[in-house]
């Protein structure tokens, strides 16, 4: 009987092999899977990011070259040798996201708050000066 090629099954096997490789070498896990909502409101841009399990002091937010950068780094948890782990996935790592801003923002008025794993960043839009040009 001939077996058909299933690309999704092959991707799953490849992911399993990579996971085992990272476990063997104890390489920190870097995740790019920070889900965000970017909302363009009248006077501001609102960014809402899911960062469950991070403490406020493990999160860094800044604007650089028209891009909002959110970086969260989890510290390594102390392993208890007394427990018999079957699988240990809560290690240390970093999640990182760069979001291109659609408009200029007033960097001095940016506010951020973090509550129950949800980071909300309010970026007020910069007031653009409009210069009227006299026509001769």
C-alpha positions, 0 to 999 in steps of 0.5 A: 500500500502506498503512503501519501505525503502529508506536508502538515505531518512532515512539519510536525515531525520537523518541529519535534526534531527541532524541539528535541535539539534545543532541549539537548543543547539547553538553548534558550527558547526565543519566541516570535509569537507575541500576539498584538492588536494595533488600533488606529484611533482618531488621536492615537495608536493603541497597541495591545500585546499578550505577554502572559507569565511575564513580570512588569520589570521583564518587559521593555518598550521603546520607539525607534525609527518609526517602529514600536519595539516590545521585548520581554525576557523571562528569567531562568527558573530554578530547577528543583532536583528533588522533583521527577520531571517528565517534561520541563518546558518553563525555562527562560527565553525572550519574546520580541516584536517590532511594529511599524507605526503608520504615523508619526507619534509624540514620543514624549507622551507615550504611556504603557500599562501592564495588567494580568498579562496584557500590555497596552501602549498608547501612542499619541499621534504627533501634531503635524504643522501645516504650512500654507504656501502663498501662490504668486 
